[in-house]
Amino acid sequence: MSKKVAVIMGSDSDFPIVQNALTKLKSFGIPYEVHVISAHRTPVAAALIAKKAEENGFGVIIAAAGKAAHLAGVLASYTILPVIGIPVKSNALDGMDALLSTVQMPPGIPVATVAIDGAANAAILAAQILALSDPVLAEDLHQMKSDMADGVKKKDAAVQKMAEEL
């Protein structure tokens, strides 16, 4: 069985974005835990979950936060597990503030960062990391890529047919 993924969001208002990651993790059969932990309002809880993540069976941490978006970096500072940041779009700067806060990490504290609101890709990246030691999960990912390619081929054929009919 795969290790678990910790999915941490800075606020419950991030849940509509985060649920896309949960749906994708579930589709791969990857167990996960979800928590609301603020890098600024509950820093001790953030440190504790990151420090204990390995011993609690996690293999990857996904962190979603908007605005200042320090959550992924704070978590990454307390663990050697891969941390994937999801910058969440806010009204103020359209998510650019969160993107830059998530991606601009100092040397030694990397955070893999997906697109603004890119929760599904965060889950796929977590699956790819876990698949390094899980052949069944690796096969599921290969199948996903194959299915995506088949979908593009079908769309190509349909567009070619429409173009011929003009």
N, C-alpha and C positions, 0 to 999 in steps of 0.2 A: 504494500500500500504506500502511496505517496505521502510525503510529509504534508503537514497542514500549511495553509497560507493564512497569515494574520492580515486582516483588512481593517485598517484604522482610518477613521475619518475625524477631522477636526471639529465637525459640527453635524448634528442630525440633518441640517439642511443640505448636506452633501449626499444624502442617501439616494435621491433620484439618479445621480450620476453613478454612484458606487454600485447600485443594483445591477448595472450592466456588467460589471466585473463579477459579481456574485453569480449571475446567470451563466456566464461563460465558464467560471470555475466549476459550477455544478454540472454543466454539460460534459466536462472532462472527468467528472467523478472525483474532483479534488476537494478534500475536506477543508473547511475554513472556519474561522471565528471572526466576528465583526464587533468592533468596539468604537465608541465615540470617546476620543481622548484629545484634549487640546494641548498643543505644545506650549501655550502661554498660560492657560488657566489651570491646567493639571500637569505641570512638568514632571512631578514626581511619578505620577502614573505612567507617563510616556517613557520615562527612564526605566521604570520597573518592567513594563511589558517587553521592551526591547532587550533588556539585560537577561530576562528569563526566557526569551523566545526559543532559543536553541534547546534548552532542557525541557521545554514544554512541547517539543515535537514540531516546531515550525521550520520550514525550509526557506521561506520567502516572506517578506513583509511588503504589503501594498499600503501606501499612505496617501489619502486624498485630502487636499486642503486648498482653500481659496485665499485671496488677498495676500497677507504676509507669507502664508504657506511655508512656515518653518517646520511643520510636522515631520516630513520625510527626513530632513536633515538632522533633526533632533533624534529621531529613532535610529538613524544610521550611525550617529555618534556613539551609541551604546551597544552596538552589535556588529558581528562580522557577517551576518546574513545579508544577502542581497536585499536592498530596499528599492522599491519601484514607486516613484512619485507620480500622482495624478494631479496636475494643476487644475483647480476647479474655477470655472468662469464666474466672475462676479460682475456686478453692474459698474463698478468704478472704472476699471481699466480693461474690461472685456477679457479678463483672464491673463493678460500679459504680466501683471504684477505677480500672480501665482506661478506662472511659467518661469519667470526669471528667478524668483525666490527658490524654486525647486531645483532648477538645473545648475545654478551658479554655486557649486559647493567647493570648499577649500580642498587642497590636496590631502589625500588620506581618508576622506569621508565621501566616497562616491554615492550618488543617488541616480539610478537609471530613471529617466523621465520620459513619459509618453506625452502625446499631444494634450492640449487643453480639453478637458472632459473625455479623455481617451481611455476610459475605464476598461473597455473590452480588450484593447491592446495590452493594458497592464496585466490582465488575467492571462492572456496568451503568452506574454513574456514570462510570467511566473510559471506557467505550464512548461515552457521551453527549458527553463532553469531546472525544474524538478525532473523533467524527462531525461536529463543527463544520467540519472541513476534509476530510471523507471522505464523499462522497455515497452511496457503496455501503453503508457502515456505517450512515449515517443511515437508509437505506431498510430495512436489517435491523432497526433499532430500531423504526421505524414498524410493521413487520410483527409484531414481538414484542408491541407494544401492542395491535394489532388481534387477534392470536391470544388474548391475555389477555381482551380484551373478549368475544370469541366464547365462550370458556370459561365466563365468568360468565353469559352469556345461556343457555347450555345448562344450567347448574346451576339458574338461575332457573326455566326451563321444567320441569325435573325436580321441583323443590320444589313448584311450583304443581300439577303433576299428582298428587304424593303428597298434598298438602293436599285436593284435590278428592276423592280416594279415601277419605278418613277418614269 
